[in-house]
Protein backbone atom coordinates (compact mmCIF):
# COMPACT_ATOMS: atom_id res chain seq x y z
CA UNK A 1 0.00 0.00 0.00
CA UNK A 2 1.42 3.35 -1.02
CA UNK A 3 -0.72 5.68 1.04
CA UNK A 4 -1.46 6.68 4.60
CA UNK A 5 -4.91 7.57 5.95
CA UNK A 6 -5.17 10.41 8.48
CA UNK A 7 -8.74 11.24 9.36
CA UNK A 8 -10.51 11.55 6.02
CA UNK A 9 -7.36 12.60 4.09
CA UNK A 10 -5.29 10.02 2.25
CA UNK A 11 -1.59 10.89 2.03
CA UNK A 12 0.45 9.13 -0.64
CA UNK A 13 3.94 7.97 0.28
CA UNK A 14 5.27 10.41 -2.30
CA UNK A 15 3.41 13.37 -0.73
CA UNK A 16 4.81 12.53 2.71
CA UNK A 17 8.30 11.96 1.27
CA UNK A 18 8.18 15.34 -0.48
CA UNK A 19 7.33 17.05 2.82
CA UNK A 20 10.09 15.08 4.58
CA UNK A 21 12.64 16.39 2.07
CA UNK A 22 11.26 19.94 1.93
CA UNK A 23 13.27 23.03 2.88
CA UNK A 24 11.67 22.99 6.34
CA UNK A 25 12.57 19.37 7.04
CA UNK A 26 15.44 17.15 5.85
CA UNK A 27 16.85 18.42 2.59
CA UNK A 28 19.82 16.06 3.00
CA UNK A 29 17.65 13.08 2.05
CA UNK A 30 16.84 12.19 -1.54
CA UNK A 31 13.24 11.45 -2.42
CA UNK A 32 14.19 7.75 -2.72
CA UNK A 33 15.69 7.80 0.78
CA UNK A 34 12.61 9.56 2.12
CA UNK A 35 10.30 6.95 0.59
CA UNK A 36 12.13 4.23 2.58
CA UNK A 37 11.65 6.27 5.77
CA UNK A 38 7.97 6.98 5.01
CA UNK A 39 7.28 3.24 4.62
CA UNK A 40 8.00 2.97 8.36
CA UNK A 41 5.83 5.93 9.40
CA UNK A 42 2.14 6.04 10.18
CA UNK A 43 -0.17 9.04 9.93
CA UNK A 44 -2.58 10.39 12.51
CA UNK A 45 -5.16 13.14 12.59
CA UNK A 46 -4.77 15.54 15.54
CA UNK A 47 -7.51 17.82 16.88
CA UNK A 48 -6.89 21.51 17.60
CA UNK A 49 -5.61 21.99 21.17
CA UNK A 50 -4.22 18.47 21.56
CA UNK A 51 -0.74 18.12 23.05
CA UNK A 52 1.65 16.44 20.61
CA UNK A 53 4.72 16.55 22.85
CA UNK A 54 4.67 17.47 26.56
CA UNK A 55 7.71 19.15 28.09
CA UNK A 56 9.31 17.04 30.81
CA UNK A 57 7.74 13.70 29.83
CA UNK A 58 9.93 10.67 29.18
CA UNK A 59 9.62 7.29 27.55
CA UNK A 60 7.80 8.46 24.42
CA UNK A 61 10.42 8.08 21.71
CA UNK A 62 8.82 9.36 18.54
CA UNK A 63 9.09 12.30 16.19
CA UNK A 64 6.41 13.89 14.06
CA UNK A 65 6.40 15.32 10.55
CA UNK A 66 3.63 17.89 10.14
CA UNK A 67 1.62 17.14 7.01
CA UNK A 68 -1.24 19.61 7.52
CA UNK A 69 -1.98 22.30 10.09
CA UNK A 70 0.16 24.18 12.60
CA UNK A 71 1.65 23.54 16.03
CA UNK A 72 2.70 25.98 18.74
CA UNK A 73 6.09 25.19 20.31
CA UNK A 74 6.71 26.60 23.78
CA UNK A 75 8.76 26.18 26.94
CA UNK A 76 6.60 26.04 30.00
CA UNK A 77 7.69 27.55 33.28
CA UNK A 78 6.29 26.74 36.70
CA UNK A 79 3.14 28.58 35.65
CA UNK A 80 1.67 27.69 32.26
CA UNK A 81 0.54 31.31 31.91
CA UNK A 82 4.23 32.29 31.75
CA UNK A 83 5.11 29.86 28.92
CA UNK A 84 7.67 31.17 26.45
CA UNK A 85 6.52 30.91 22.83
CA UNK A 86 9.35 29.46 20.75
CA UNK A 87 7.51 29.38 17.46
CA UNK A 88 4.66 28.17 15.32
CA UNK A 89 5.49 25.45 12.80
CA UNK A 90 3.54 24.03 9.90
CA UNK A 91 3.67 21.53 7.06
CA UNK A 92 7.11 20.05 6.45
CA UNK A 93 8.40 20.77 9.96
CA UNK A 94 9.64 17.99 12.21
CA UNK A 95 9.00 18.10 15.94
CA UNK A 96 10.15 15.84 18.75
CA UNK A 97 13.21 14.45 16.95
CA UNK A 98 15.42 14.57 20.06
CA UNK A 99 13.01 12.21 21.84
CA UNK A 100 13.31 9.56 19.14
CA UNK A 101 17.02 9.21 20.06
CA UNK A 102 17.16 8.99 23.81
CA UNK A 103 13.77 8.99 25.53
CA UNK A 104 15.00 11.75 27.85
CA UNK A 105 12.56 14.40 29.14
CA UNK A 106 11.06 16.45 26.33
CA UNK A 107 12.52 19.96 26.14
CA UNK A 108 9.39 21.75 24.89
CA UNK A 109 5.64 21.40 24.62
CA UNK A 110 4.06 21.23 21.17
CA UNK A 111 0.32 21.82 20.97
CA UNK A 112 -1.94 21.66 17.90
CA UNK A 113 -2.81 25.25 17.00
CA UNK A 114 -5.18 23.95 14.30
CA UNK A 115 -6.51 20.54 13.30
CA UNK A 116 -3.54 18.65 11.95
CA UNK A 117 -2.34 15.54 10.17
CA UNK A 118 1.07 14.21 11.21
CA UNK A 119 3.32 11.32 10.19
CA UNK A 120 4.90 9.51 13.13
CA UNK A 121 8.28 7.79 13.23
CA UNK A 122 8.84 5.96 16.49
CA UNK A 123 12.00 4.45 17.97
CA UNK A 124 11.15 0.90 16.86
CA UNK A 125 10.62 2.04 13.26
CA UNK A 126 13.90 3.96 13.38
CA UNK A 127 15.71 0.88 14.70
CA UNK A 128 14.16 -1.18 11.87
CA UNK A 129 15.31 1.40 9.32
CA UNK A 130 18.87 1.34 10.69
CA UNK A 131 18.96 -2.48 10.74
CA UNK A 132 17.51 -2.99 7.26
CA UNK A 133 18.58 0.18 5.42
CA UNK A 134 21.76 1.23 7.28
CA UNK A 135 22.88 3.79 4.69
CA UNK A 136 19.51 5.56 4.74
CA UNK A 137 19.29 5.20 8.52
CA UNK A 138 22.68 6.90 8.89
CA UNK A 139 21.68 9.67 6.47
CA UNK A 140 18.47 10.24 8.46
CA UNK A 141 20.36 10.34 11.77
CA UNK A 142 22.96 12.73 10.33
CA UNK A 143 20.23 15.04 8.99
CA UNK A 144 18.42 15.02 12.36
CA UNK A 145 21.67 15.74 14.19
CA UNK A 146 22.38 18.67 11.86
CA UNK A 147 18.97 20.13 12.75
CA UNK A 148 19.64 19.63 16.45
CA UNK A 149 23.07 21.27 16.20
CA UNK A 150 21.64 24.23 14.28
CA UNK A 151 19.04 24.77 17.02
CA UNK A 152 21.72 24.46 19.70
CA UNK A 153 23.84 27.11 17.95
CA UNK A 154 20.80 29.42 17.67
CA UNK A 155 20.05 28.89 21.36
CA UNK A 156 23.67 29.67 22.29
CA UNK A 157 23.46 32.89 20.26
CA UNK A 158 20.27 33.89 22.12
CA UNK A 159 21.90 33.08 25.46
CA UNK A 160 24.91 35.27 24.62
CA UNK A 161 22.58 38.13 23.70
CA UNK A 162 20.60 37.61 26.91
CA UNK A 163 23.83 37.66 28.94
CA UNK A 164 24.84 40.95 27.29
CA UNK A 165 21.48 42.50 28.14
CA UNK A 166 21.77 41.26 31.74
CA UNK A 167 25.27 42.74 32.08
CA UNK A 168 24.04 46.09 30.72
CA UNK A 169 21.13 46.08 33.17
CA UNK A 170 23.43 45.17 36.08
CA UNK A 171 25.75 48.02 35.10
CA UNK A 172 22.82 50.46 34.93
CA UNK A 173 21.51 49.35 38.35
CA UNK A 174 25.00 49.69 39.83
CA UNK A 175 25.44 53.20 38.42
CA UNK A 176 22.03 54.24 39.75
CA UNK A 177 22.89 53.00 43.23
CA UNK A 178 25.99 55.27 43.27
CA UNK A 179 24.01 58.46 42.56
CA UNK A 180 23.77 60.44 45.82
CA UNK A 181 20.30 60.96 47.11
CA UNK A 182 18.95 64.45 46.44
CA UNK A 183 18.86 66.76 49.44
CA UNK A 184 15.37 67.08 50.79
CA UNK A 185 13.64 70.30 49.78
CA UNK A 186 12.74 72.77 52.46
CA UNK A 187 9.02 73.00 53.01
CA UNK A 188 7.35 75.98 51.39
CA UNK A 189 6.15 78.40 54.05
CA UNK A 190 4.76 81.03 51.82
CA UNK A 191 5.94 84.55 50.92
CA UNK A 192 7.26 86.34 54.08
CA UNK A 193 6.46 89.74 52.57
CA UNK A 194 2.80 88.89 52.39
CA UNK A 195 2.40 88.27 56.10
N, C-alpha and C positions, 0 to 999 in steps of 0.2 A: 504494500500500500504506500502510495507516494503523497499522502496528505495527512494533515492533523485536523481534528475537529475541536474548536474552542467555542463553546456556546453554540450559536447557530452558524458561525463563520467557519468555513473550511479553509485551511492554510496549506498550500502545496509545499512540499519539501523545498522546491526552488524558491518560493517566496520567503520562507524562513531563512534559507541559506543566503539569499540576497541581503536580508536585514542583518544577518550575522556578520557579513563581510562589508557592511556599509561604513561610511566615514565616521559614524558614531559608535561603531562596535569594533570589530577585529579585522582591519584592512590587511593584516599580515597573512590571512588565510585566503587561499584560492576558492573559487566557487565549488570546485570538486572536493577540496578538503572540508568545506563547510557542509556539503551534502552528507559526508560521512558522520560529522558531528550531529547534524539534525536528525539522522536516523535513530539516534539514541536519546533524543529529546521527546517530551510530550507537552502538549499545549493545554492551557487551562483558561477559562474565562474568570475574571476577577471583578467583583462589584465595587463601585465607588465607595471609598471609605475603608475598605478592607486593608489590613496590615499585611504586607508582603514579606517584610523582614523586620523583626523587632530588635532594637538595640539591646545588647546585654544577654540575649538568649544564646544557648549553645546547643550542639548536637543536631543542628539542622543544616547539613552540608549540601546545599544546592545553590545554583545561580539562576537568574532569570534573564531572558531576552525579551524586551518589550516589543510586541508585535503591533498592538493598537492601544491607544490611550496614553495617559500620563501618570507619573508617580511623583509624589513629593518626597524628597530625601532630607532628613533632618537629624540633628543630634539633640537628644533630650537631656535636660538637666534634671535636678531633683524635682522640679515642678514642670509638668508638661506645658504649662502656659509660657514658660521661658525657653521653649525649644528653639534651637538655632537652625534656620532654614539654610540648607546647603545647596539646594537646587531643585528644579523640576525637570524631569527627564521623560522622553517620549520614545516613539518607535525607533528601533535600532540600538537603543541603549541597553547595556548589561548592568544588572545590579546584583549584589550579593556574591560576587566572584571570590572574595577572600574566604568566605565561609565554605566554599566547595573544597578548598585546600585543607583546612585544619580543624574545622568544627569549633574554633575558639569563639568567645562571645562576639556577637555582631557589633560593629562599630557605629551603626546608624540605623534609624528606623525609616523604612520606605512604606508609604501609604498610597493607595490608589486615589489619585485626584479625580479621575474619571473612571467609568467602566473601562476595563482593559482586557486584552488577550495577551498571554505571556507563553513563552516556550521555556520549559524547565529542563535543566541538566543537573542531575544529582550526582553525588559522589560515586555511587555504584556504576552509573553510566559512564562517568569519566574514567573510572578504573577499567571498565570494559574497553573503552576506546584506546587507552594506553596499552592494554594487553594485546588487543587485536589489530590495532592500527598505530603502532608506536611512533612512526614518523609524524602522523597527523596529531597524535596526542601530544607529542613534544612541541609541535608548532602551536597548538592551542595553548598549552601551558606557558610557552614563551610569550605569546601575544597577551595573555592575561597578566603575566608578570610585568610586561611593559606598561600596561594600563595602571597597575598598582604602583609601580615606581613613579610614573608621571603624576599620579595623585599625591604621592608622598612628597615629591619635589614641590608641587604647588602648595601643599600644606606647610612645608618648611618655609617657603617664601612668605606665606601669610603670617606665620609665627614670627619671622624676623621683623616684618612690618609692625606687628603688634608689639613686639619688644621695643622697637624704636619709639612708638607712640607712648608706651608706658614710661620709658626713660624721659621723654620730653615732658610728660605730665609730672613725674617725680621732680624734675628740675624746676618746673614752674611752681609746684607746691613748696619746695624748699626755698625758692627765692621770695615767695610771698610770706613765708614764716620769718624771714629776716627783716622785713620792712617794719620800722618802729611804729608802734601804735600812735595814732594822732593824739595830740594833747586835747583834753576835753575842753570844749568851748565854755566860756563863762556864760552864766545865765543872763538873759536879756532883762534888764530892770527898767527899761523905759528911758525916755529922754529926761536928764536931770534938769534941763532948762524949762521944762513944761511943768514942773511941780510947784 
